Amino acid sequence: MTDILVPQPKSSAVVSLTPDELETPPLTIGQLTWRRFRRHKMAIFGAVTLFLIVLYAFGGMLVFSEADANFNDTGLRLQAPSQKHPFGTDTIGRDILVRTIYGGQISIIIGLTAMLVEIVVGVTFGALAGYFGGLLDSLLMRLTEAVLVIPQIFLLLVMAKYFAQDIPNMQFLGRTFSGSVLVIIFVIGITSWPYLARIVRAQFLSVKENDFILAARATGASTFDIIFRHILPNSIAPIIVAATLSVAAAITLEAYISFLGLGVRPPTATWGNMLEGAYNYIESAWWLWFFPGVLIAVTVLSINFLGDGLRDALDPHSRAV
Amino acid sequence: MTRYIIRRILQALPLLFIISVVLFVLMQNMGDPLATMGGRKVTRKADRIRLARQLGLDKPVAVQYLYWLIGNDWAKTDMDGDGVAETPGVRKGVLRGDWGISLVNRQKVTKVIGERLSNTLLLMLTAEALIIALAMVIGIYSSVHQYSAVDNIITTVTFILYSMPVFFFALLSMYIFSVNFKRWGLPYLPTVGMFEPKAGQTFGQLIWHMVLPVATLSFGFIAGYSRYIRSTMLEALGQDYVRTAKAKGLPKPEVVYIHALKNASLPIVTIIALDLPFLLGGAIVTERIFGWPGMGRLFLDHVARSDTPVVMGILMMIATAVIVFQIIADITYAWLDPRIRYQ
């Protein structure tokens, strides 16, 4: 930031700066955040990589059709990467390159929508518990503890099995999706919210004590307005960070349950279900697990870098400009 | 303190009750346990009905839960299907220590879980020891040498490992250390099971088979904890009492290990206690990949066959472990930090 020349006080007279005397106008919060984020090299790296992965998954649609992703020819099964199939073919002869493109779309969509489910539930519960306190708070916090007491992967497996009974395929945007995609999104969202709810609750507990909330109440703002227009915008920073990181967590979780055989069903490809059973071919066909695995690992890493950068950039106490 | 512990335990009971109800209801709709019983198909309709009646599977969920919780030796069941309840039940219920019998192999749940628990604990405790030792060394080293080249490398590598999915690490290490080492004629690590059938159940075999699963189970935690230890150590090293200690002319190891580490280790102890039961979560994927006969695989197998008693047993055991370790974490924290008092 350019130095602001402040005249040294010659006497005891109070020096006041009018906006005209400042060389640069004060920065908005958005500008400050962007400046801090920009300095975070790894976060920029994460953002760029993530952009490239999204481009790969969604831009690849223009080159290959979904029929290519599901086209199987058992005569061509387990072919090593070659000119024709750069990532090789899988156990029933499908092209892995095209499947990572279409699988990537589903994995990214699952990550984002599961995050949305988590935000809706987590913010609602956290806000209600933090704002109203009392009995509602204790009830919601006991519920949160109850979910946190079972490790998430166990809960996910039980719920995935519970909800995944004979789900029909769906038609959406002219494409056929396995209905289990919806189940996985719902199940991941519904088991991930407790951390977020706790963060939101803690934020609400501290923000609601501020004088501007008292002022808002005195001017007759409704409870709804106080929660959503006064407290929530002031608690948004940790929610953004948690939401970013939870996209990575959701992509990993989808991969875990698909890897364990309870995830998204064929014909829909995801990075996770491409890995299913791949460890049986660890000696003979490394390309089966390597390419989807690398894509998951790189995506998760980039999102985590991004989240780390956002955490630093959005921190109002951070002095770095 | 005793009153605090008692209160915590009393608070935990309703929590466990709610969890058990929810899980039990979830387990009910997971498919037909009779379809895969004992590995053979029960095809005749009459047999099915009789089996369902014997196992109490024809009862409403609420009654089944009640039988699971407090047993059915006070009630009579209708075994022969003539509409008259005549046979007294034999189950004692979870509250009296009877976890029921597995629907898959008709063995006691405690026995089924007990056989596998030791294998998982062996893996977990070894991993935990490795995690604490390595994370301490790495974390302390990089905090003492902050912003040095080695510290920068450690920070980057731990971040990458921290983000790496368990299965990818497992598959990659399997591919490098077993498949390719074998190909290159180097001593290679085994990938499946606990022992080589030919070599017999020796201690050396066990250690050799544990290398990859333990590495897989611990790498993420090592990365996470060493980052955490680095930050708490940096905070402690910036404190005034550390400056005082240095100014007094104390040798550096004493300042680092006695003054700073002692205070920095407080939050670490809590985190370790809270995370310990969650190592089991990582064990599911690890045990599946490496064919380790532990609880994670037991859970997967029995969820697939809708074996309510065993799955409930595993889940309630883990839930209890989590709660107990939460209480232990609180108590150790208060014990280590005399400023903390629980009312």
Interface residues (C-beta under 8 A of the other chain):
Chain A: M42 R142 E145 A146 L148 V149 I150 P151 Q152 I153 F154 L157 V158 M159 K161 Y162 Q165 A248 T252 A255 Y256 F259 L260 L275 A278 Y279 I282 E283 W286 W289 F290 G293 V294 I296 A297 V300 L301 N304 F305 D308
Chain B: P14 L15 I18 I19 V22 L23 L26 M27 N29 M30 G31 T156 F159 I160 Y162 S163 M164 P165 V166 F167 F168 A170 L171 L172 M174 Y175 S178 V179 T191 P277 F278 L280 G281 I284 V285 R288 I289 F299 L300 V303 A304 V311 I314 L315 I318 A319 V322 I323
